[in-house]
Amino acid sequence: MSVNPGAAEWPHRQIADQIRAKIQHGDWGPGEKLPSIPDIGQIYGVAKQTAQRAIDQLRIEGLLITRPGSGTYVRGVRRKLARLARGRYGSTRGYHSDPNGHYRQQVTLVGRSAAPHEVASAFGLPDGAELLVRRSLVTSQDQVVEVSASWLRPAEVTGSPLDGLTPLTRPLYQEVEEASGRRYVYATDQLSARLPTREEAETLQIRADTPVLTLLHTAFDGDRRTIEVTQSTWPGPTTLLTDDYKVPGPRAQLPDGPDVFLA
């Protein structure tokens, strides 16, 4: 492990590249503590300030967590999102049927609250309209990897299991269908990137300048009337979005012309 002073890349980025490679190759595993900043400086033959900049770079990327008074550790959890929110309606319906127990969901708050602009808009309501919100955390390896909030019309779920902190025994959408008498038919997912709020940064144990991914999931009934809106937020650098799908073949040949392809 060394720094090339003649390289075009800054020394702190060279150090960050080498530490990142060690993490990716498994030399430093999830939860493992890194050497102290002075020790990293000695290992690479650089000033403490340079070593600190390297660690800060990897914290921004979400690979490391610094715990005050304890040290810096490998974050280690890379979240794979398959087809955005589609999994909640498939054969493996979200965290309720996680076969390997990788993720654990905990509802932290249930109550009435003023809906933020994007949620109220999805319901076709004015800003600040009061809705029922269910806030929750998802953890893996005792580490928070997601914060989420599901918003519902209070009149449709009051008095149902959705109106309390008792853990649900089946996926949320099934509880909503029973309580509301409406069926989920359509859904829209909107994914965006932004900087975290102060509360999100503290909960996800990331720096305030580490970007997060936010998914706005809106579910509709057959009349395109909104049933549920859920906002889910993940640390951007440690979240991988994957969507596998089949590429369609060429269209059938027309009777009086060649095959037609769309660019």
KEVEX-240172 format. One record per residue (C-alpha): residue in one letter; x, y, z. Coordinates in pm, 1 decimal. Last residue first. Layout:
N
<r residu="a" px="X" py="Y" pz="Z"/>
...
//
This chain:
263
<r residu="a" px="-3569.5" py="227.2" pz="-3315.6"/>
<r residu="l" px="-3891.6" py="47.7" pz="-3399.4"/>
<r residu="f" px="-3866.8" py="-238.8" pz="-3644.0"/>
<r residu="v" px="-4102.5" py="-336.2" pz="-3927.0"/>
<r residu="d" px="-4042.8" py="-648.6" pz="-4132.3"/>
<r residu="p" px="-4073.2" py="-586.1" pz="-4503.4"/>
<r residu="g" px="-4387.4" py="-508.6" pz="-4701.8"/>
<r residu="d" px="-4711.0" py="-633.1" pz="-4856.2"/>
<r residu="p" px="-4835.2" py="-892.2" pz="-4603.6"/>
<r residu="l" px="-4656.1" py="-741.0" pz="-4301.9"/>
<r residu="q" px="-4383.3" py="-950.3" pz="-4141.3"/>
<r residu="a" px="-4437.2" py="-1012.0" pz="-3770.6"/>
<r residu="r" px="-4261.7" py="-769.9" pz="-3537.3"/>
<r residu="p" px="-3902.0" py="-835.6" pz="-3446.5"/>
<r residu="g" px="-3821.4" py="-989.6" pz="-3107.1"/>
<r residu="p" px="-3895.9" py="-839.8" pz="-2767.9"/>
<r residu="v" px="-3611.8" py="-795.6" pz="-2514.8"/>
<r residu="k" px="-3691.6" py="-993.7" pz="-2200.2"/>
<r residu="y" px="-3654.7" py="-823.9" pz="-1866.3"/>
<r residu="d" px="-3421.4" py="-801.2" pz="-1568.9"/>
<r residu="d" px="-3431.0" py="-479.2" pz="-1364.6"/>
<r residu="t" px="-3152.4" py="-405.5" pz="-1118.4"/>
<r residu="l" px="-3110.8" py="-101.3" pz="-892.1"/>
<r residu="l" px="-2807.9" py="-121.9" pz="-664.6"/>
<r residu="t" px="-2808.7" py="72.0" pz="-337.9"/>
<r residu="t" px="-2483.5" py="132.7" pz="-151.8"/>
<r residu="p" px="-2394.5" py="465.5" pz="-316.5"/>
<r residu="g" px="-2752.5" py="600.3" pz="-291.2"/>
<r residu="p" px="-2829.9" py="541.7" pz="75.3"/>
<r residu="w" px="-3196.7" py="433.2" pz="64.0"/>
<r residu="t" px="-3532.5" py="612.9" pz="89.8"/>
<r residu="s" px="-3882.0" py="469.1" pz="46.5"/>
<r residu="q" px="-4192.6" py="685.2" pz="-0.3"/>
<r residu="t" px="-4523.4" py="497.4" pz="-12.6"/>
<r residu="v" px="-4851.6" py="622.6" pz="-159.3"/>
<r residu="e" px="-5168.0" py="417.2" pz="-123.1"/>
<r residu="i" px="-5515.8" py="385.1" pz="-274.6"/>
<r residu="t" px="-5506.9" py="644.7" pz="-553.0"/>
<r residu="r" px="-5806.8" py="642.5" pz="-786.1"/>
<r residu="r" px="-5722.7" py="506.7" pz="-1129.6"/>
<r residu="d" px="-6073.6" py="356.6" pz="-1159.6"/>
<r residu="g" px="-5933.9" py="3.9" pz="-1135.6"/>
<r residu="d" px="-5757.8" py="88.8" pz="-808.7"/>
<r residu="f" px="-5430.4" py="279.4" pz="-785.4"/>
<r residu="a" px="-5091.3" py="239.7" pz="-615.9"/>
<r residu="t" px="-4827.4" py="513.8" pz="-600.0"/>
<r residu="h" px="-4465.7" py="431.7" pz="-515.6"/>
<r residu="l" px="-4231.8" py="728.7" pz="-471.3"/>
<r residu="l" px="-3879.4" py="588.1" pz="-454.6"/>
<r residu="t" px="-3603.1" py="798.0" pz="-304.5"/>
<r residu="l" px="-3234.5" py="739.1" pz="-368.7"/>
<r residu="v" px="-2993.1" py="909.4" pz="-129.7"/>
<r residu="p" px="-2689.4" py="1128.9" pz="-190.0"/>
<r residu="t" px="-2408.9" py="1149.3" pz="68.5"/>
<r residu="d" px="-2353.5" py="1515.7" pz="159.5"/>
<r residu="a" px="-2519.0" py="1487.4" pz="503.0"/>
<r residu="r" px="-2290.2" py="1196.7" pz="581.0"/>
<r residu="i" px="-2443.3" py="854.6" pz="632.0"/>
<r residu="q" px="-2566.4" py="668.0" pz="936.5"/>
<r residu="l" px="-2904.4" py="579.5" pz="781.3"/>
<r residu="t" px="-3088.7" py="726.0" pz="1080.9"/>
<r residu="e" px="-2862.9" py="1031.6" pz="1114.5"/>
<r residu="a" px="-2867.8" py="1106.9" pz="742.5"/>
<r residu="e" px="-3245.8" py="1058.6" pz="726.9"/>
<r residu="e" px="-3302.2" py="1296.4" pz="1021.6"/>
<r residu="r" px="-3081.9" py="1566.1" pz="866.1"/>
<r residu="t" px="-3265.2" py="1534.4" pz="536.8"/>
<r residu="p" px="-3083.4" py="1342.6" pz="270.7"/>
<r residu="l" px="-2942.6" py="1487.6" pz="-53.0"/>
<r residu="r" px="-3132.4" py="1401.8" pz="-367.9"/>
<r residu="a" px="-3183.9" py="1124.8" pz="-623.4"/>
<r residu="s" px="-3513.8" py="1027.6" pz="-784.8"/>
<r residu="l" px="-3712.7" py="711.8" pz="-859.3"/>
<r residu="q" px="-4080.1" py="727.2" pz="-958.2"/>
<r residu="d" px="-4278.8" py="403.6" pz="-938.0"/>
<r residu="t" px="-4637.4" py="377.9" pz="-1066.0"/>
<r residu="a" px="-4893.9" py="113.0" pz="-974.7"/>
<r residu="y" px="-5212.3" py="-27.0" pz="-1124.7"/>
<r residu="v" px="-5481.6" py="-274.4" pz="-1011.4"/>
<r residu="y" px="-5490.2" py="-272.3" pz="-630.6"/>
<r residu="r" px="-5841.1" py="-367.4" pz="-519.9"/>
<r residu="r" px="-6076.4" py="-160.6" pz="-306.8"/>
<r residu="g" px="-6276.7" py="-275.6" pz="-4.7"/>
<r residu="s" px="-6082.5" py="-28.3" pz="207.1"/>
<r residu="a" px="-5989.7" py="-251.4" pz="500.6"/>
<r residu="e" px="-5948.5" py="-572.5" pz="299.4"/>
<r residu="e" px="-5754.2" py="-409.1" pz="17.3"/>
<r residu="v" px="-5540.0" py="-216.6" pz="264.2"/>
<r residu="e" px="-5445.8" py="-533.7" pz="453.3"/>
<r residu="q" px="-5350.6" py="-702.5" pz="125.2"/>
<r residu="y" px="-5145.1" py="-397.1" pz="27.5"/>
<r residu="l" px="-4952.9" py="-408.1" pz="355.1"/>
<r residu="p" px="-4823.8" py="-761.1" pz="303.5"/>
<r residu="r" px="-4932.2" py="-1018.8" pz="564.2"/>
<r residu="t" px="-4908.4" py="-1068.1" pz="940.1"/>
<r residu="l" px="-4888.2" py="-697.6" pz="1017.0"/>
<r residu="p" px="-4691.9" py="-593.2" pz="1324.8"/>
<r residu="t" px="-4905.2" py="-415.6" pz="1592.1"/>
<r residu="l" px="-4828.8" py="-42.9" pz="1571.8"/>
<r residu="g" px="-5186.3" py="62.2" pz="1498.8"/>
<r residu="d" px="-5422.6" py="193.9" pz="1230.3"/>
<r residu="l" px="-5321.3" py="-61.5" pz="967.9"/>
<r residu="p" px="-5471.5" py="-338.8" pz="1182.9"/>
<r residu="s" px="-5813.7" py="-184.4" pz="1101.4"/>
<r residu="g" px="-6004.6" py="66.2" pz="1316.8"/>
<r residu="t" px="-5951.5" py="352.2" pz="1070.8"/>
<r residu="v" px="-5837.6" py="216.3" pz="732.9"/>
<r residu="e" px="-6055.5" py="381.8" pz="468.2"/>
<r residu="a" px="-6141.2" py="703.0" pz="652.7"/>
<r residu="p" px="-5773.2" py="764.7" pz="724.6"/>
<r residu="r" px="-5673.7" py="773.7" pz="352.6"/>
<r residu="l" px="-5331.2" py="609.2" pz="335.9"/>
<r residu="w" px="-4964.1" py="713.6" pz="337.8"/>
<r residu="s" px="-4675.6" py="467.6" pz="369.6"/>
<r residu="a" px="-4347.3" py="606.2" pz="502.2"/>
<r residu="s" px="-4004.7" py="452.1" pz="450.8"/>
<r residu="v" px="-3650.7" py="447.4" pz="584.7"/>
<r residu="e" px="-3411.1" py="194.5" pz="437.9"/>
<r residu="v" px="-3074.7" py="30.9" pz="508.0"/>
<r residu="v" px="-3062.4" py="57.8" pz="888.0"/>
<r residu="q" px="-2785.8" py="-170.4" pz="1015.4"/>
<r residu="d" px="-2833.3" py="-460.8" pz="1253.6"/>
<r residu="q" px="-2710.8" py="-702.3" pz="982.5"/>
<r residu="s" px="-2996.9" py="-577.8" pz="765.6"/>
<r residu="t" px="-3251.6" py="-323.0" pz="882.6"/>
<r residu="v" px="-3570.9" py="-176.3" pz="738.7"/>
<r residu="l" px="-3724.9" py="118.4" pz="921.6"/>
<r residu="s" px="-4089.9" py="218.9" pz="932.2"/>
<r residu="r" px="-4333.8" py="506.8" pz="921.6"/>
<r residu="r" px="-4705.8" py="439.7" pz="877.9"/>
<r residu="v" px="-4890.2" py="759.2" pz="783.7"/>
<r residu="l" px="-5263.8" py="828.3" pz="795.3"/>
<r residu="l" px="-5351.0" py="1138.0" pz="595.8"/>
<r residu="e" px="-5413.7" py="1505.7" pz="672.5"/>
<r residu="a" px="-5397.1" py="1742.3" pz="375.3"/>
<r residu="g" px="-5091.3" py="1968.6" pz="400.9"/>
<r residu="d" px="-5077.9" py="2046.6" pz="29.6"/>
<r residu="p" px="-5416.7" py="2006.9" pz="-139.6"/>
<r residu="l" px="-5536.3" py="1656.9" pz="-240.0"/>
<r residu="g" px="-5514.0" py="1466.5" pz="-568.3"/>
<r residu="f" px="-5376.2" py="1163.4" pz="-385.8"/>
<r residu="a" px="-5046.2" py="1185.1" pz="-576.5"/>
<r residu="s" px="-5041.7" py="1561.0" pz="-510.1"/>
<r residu="a" px="-5077.8" py="1504.5" pz="-136.2"/>
<r residu="v" px="-4781.0" py="1266.7" pz="-149.0"/>
<r residu="e" px="-4558.5" py="1498.3" pz="-355.3"/>
<r residu="h" px="-4644.2" py="1800.3" pz="-139.3"/>
<r residu="p" px="-4584.6" py="1642.4" pz="199.6"/>
<r residu="a" px="-4885.7" py="1495.7" pz="383.7"/>
<r residu="a" px="-4994.0" py="1653.7" pz="712.3"/>
<r residu="s" px="-5001.2" py="1381.4" pz="975.8"/>
<r residu="r" px="-5231.4" py="1127.9" pz="1133.4"/>
<r residu="g" px="-5071.2" py="837.4" pz="1313.9"/>
<r residu="v" px="-4852.5" py="527.6" pz="1304.0"/>
<r residu="l" px="-4487.2" py="540.6" pz="1408.9"/>
<r residu="t" px="-4183.7" py="310.6" pz="1429.1"/>
<r residu="v" px="-4290.5" py="11.7" pz="1221.4"/>
<r residu="q" px="-3997.8" py="-231.2" pz="1213.7"/>
<r residu="q" px="-3896.2" py="-426.9" pz="905.0"/>
<r residu="r" px="-3624.0" py="-690.8" pz="906.7"/>
<r residu="y" px="-3419.0" py="-783.6" pz="603.1"/>
<r residu="h" px="-3197.6" py="-1078.9" pz="522.3"/>
<r residu="g" px="-3430.5" py="-1334.6" pz="681.9"/>
<r residu="n" px="-3344.8" py="-1595.8" pz="422.5"/>
<r residu="p" px="-3695.9" py="-1653.1" pz="294.0"/>
<r residu="d" px="-3805.5" py="-1285.7" pz="302.0"/>
<r residu="s" px="-4180.4" py="-1341.3" pz="307.7"/>
<r residu="h" px="-4308.0" py="-1035.6" pz="494.3"/>
<r residu="y" px="-4013.0" py="-836.2" pz="360.7"/>
<r residu="g" px="-4166.5" py="-795.3" pz="17.0"/>
<r residu="r" px="-4408.0" py="-1039.4" pz="-140.5"/>
<r residu="t" px="-4204.8" py="-1324.3" pz="-278.1"/>
<r residu="s" px="-4453.4" py="-1453.0" pz="-538.0"/>
<r residu="g" px="-4504.0" py="-1101.6" pz="-667.7"/>
<r residu="y" px="-4692.4" py="-795.0" pz="-544.4"/>
<r residu="r" px="-4423.0" py="-662.2" pz="-308.4"/>
<r residu="g" px="-4160.8" py="-754.0" pz="-568.0"/>
<r residu="r" px="-4285.3" py="-486.7" pz="-807.0"/>
<r residu="a" px="-4154.5" py="-204.1" pz="-588.9"/>
<r residu="l" px="-3839.2" py="-123.7" pz="-790.0"/>
<r residu="r" px="-3782.7" py="-407.3" pz="-1034.9"/>
<r residu="a" px="-3520.5" py="-570.2" pz="-812.9"/>
<r residu="l" px="-3355.1" py="-348.1" pz="-557.1"/>
<r residu="k" px="-3025.8" py="-483.2" pz="-429.9"/>
<r residu="r" px="-2896.3" py="-325.9" pz="-109.6"/>
<r residu="r" px="-2522.4" py="-336.9" pz="-49.8"/>
<r residu="v" px="-2444.3" py="-384.4" pz="318.9"/>
<r residu="g" px="-2073.3" py="-369.2" pz="403.3"/>
<r residu="r" px="-2053.7" py="-52.0" pz="607.0"/>
<r residu="v" px="-1686.8" py="-104.7" pz="679.0"/>
<r residu="y" px="-1601.4" py="61.4" pz="1009.6"/>
<r residu="t" px="-1439.0" py="382.5" pz="1131.6"/>
<r residu="g" px="-1366.6" py="440.0" pz="1499.4"/>
<r residu="s" px="-1522.3" py="418.3" pz="1845.2"/>
<r residu="g" px="-1546.4" py="763.5" pz="2004.7"/>
<r residu="p" px="-1775.2" py="888.7" pz="1730.4"/>
<r residu="r" px="-1886.2" py="606.0" pz="1499.8"/>
<r residu="t" px="-1755.0" py="653.3" pz="1147.4"/>
<r residu="i" px="-1932.3" py="447.3" pz="880.8"/>
<r residu="l" px="-1761.9" py="341.4" pz="559.5"/>
<r residu="l" px="-1872.2" py="235.4" pz="211.0"/>
<r residu="g" px="-2140.1" py="504.9" pz="175.2"/>
<r residu="e" px="-1969.1" py="686.8" pz="-109.2"/>
<r residu="i" px="-1954.5" py="998.1" pz="109.4"/>
<r residu="r" px="-1790.9" py="782.9" pz="378.1"/>
<r residu="l" px="-1536.6" py="664.9" pz="122.4"/>
<r residu="q" px="-1439.5" py="1023.6" pz="37.6"/>
<r residu="d" px="-1423.8" py="1115.9" pz="406.6"/>
<r residu="i" px="-1180.2" py="828.6" pz="464.0"/>
<r residu="a" px="-950.8" py="959.7" pz="189.0"/>
<r residu="r" px="-980.4" py="1316.9" pz="319.1"/>
<r residu="q" px="-882.5" py="1195.9" pz="667.0"/>
<r residu="a" px="-571.6" py="1024.3" pz="531.3"/>
<r residu="t" px="-469.4" py="1346.9" pz="360.5"/>
<r residu="q" px="-524.2" py="1548.3" pz="681.2"/>
<r residu="k" px="-324.5" py="1292.5" pz="879.3"/>
<r residu="a" px="-23.8" py="1358.6" pz="658.2"/>
<r residu="v" px="99.8" py="1091.1" pz="420.1"/>
<r residu="g" px="329.9" py="789.0" pz="434.2"/>
<r residu="y" px="65.9" py="539.9" pz="330.4"/>
<r residu="i" px="79.7" py="323.1" pz="643.1"/>
<r residu="q" px="169.3" py="620.6" pz="863.2"/>
<r residu="g" px="-133.2" py="821.8" pz="749.1"/>
<r residu="i" px="-354.3" py="517.0" pz="790.4"/>
<r residu="d" px="-223.4" py="483.6" pz="1147.3"/>
<r residu="p" px="-295.7" py="851.1" pz="1222.9"/>
<r residu="i" px="-651.5" py="805.7" pz="1084.8"/>
<r residu="s" px="-712.4" py="493.6" pz="1291.7"/>
<r residu="p" px="-696.9" py="148.7" pz="1132.2"/>
<r residu="l" px="-1026.5" py="17.8" pz="994.9"/>
<r residu="k" px="-1284.9" py="-172.9" pz="1199.2"/>
<r residu="e" px="-1463.9" py="-464.9" pz="1038.4"/>
<r residu="g" px="-1843.7" py="-445.5" pz="1028.5"/>
<r residu="p" px="-1869.4" py="-588.3" pz="678.6"/>
<r residu="g" px="-1537.1" py="-738.6" pz="564.5"/>
<r residu="w" px="-1195.1" py="-589.9" pz="503.8"/>
<r residu="d" px="-987.1" py="-809.7" pz="272.4"/>
<r residu="g" px="-1314.4" py="-894.2" pz="95.2"/>
<r residu="h" px="-1201.9" py="-799.7" pz="-254.5"/>
<r residu="q" px="-1445.9" py="-506.7" pz="-265.5"/>
<r residu="i" px="-1324.2" py="-382.1" pz="73.6"/>
<r residu="k" px="-958.6" py="-405.1" pz="-27.6"/>
<r residu="a" px="-1038.5" py="-228.6" pz="-356.1"/>
<r residu="r" px="-1210.0" py="55.5" pz="-170.2"/>
<r residu="i" px="-905.9" py="95.2" pz="54.7"/>
<r residu="q" px="-678.8" py="116.8" pz="-252.2"/>
<r residu="d" px="-900.7" py="364.1" pz="-435.7"/>
<r residu="a" px="-939.2" py="579.9" pz="-122.5"/>
<r residu="i" px="-561.3" py="593.5" pz="-85.8"/>
<r residu="q" px="-516.9" py="701.6" pz="-448.1"/>
<r residu="r" px="-794.8" py="955.8" pz="-396.3"/>
<r residu="h" px="-615.3" py="1101.6" pz="-95.2"/>
<r residu="p" px="-291.8" py="1124.8" pz="-296.7"/>
<r residu="w" px="-452.5" py="1326.0" pz="-583.5"/>
<r residu="e" px="-447.3" py="1148.9" pz="-919.9"/>
<r residu="a" px="-193.5" py="1265.1" pz="-1179.1"/>
<r residu="a" px="67.7" py="1031.1" pz="-1037.5"/>
<r residu="g" px="413.9" py="1155.7" pz="-942.2"/>
<r residu="p" px="357.2" py="1126.1" pz="-567.1"/>
<r residu="n" px="267.9" py="756.5" pz="-605.5"/>
<r residu="v" px="102.8" py="654.3" pz="-280.0"/>
<r residu="s" px="163.4" py="318.5" pz="-117.7"/>
<r residu="m" px="0.0" py="0.0" pz="0.0"/>
//
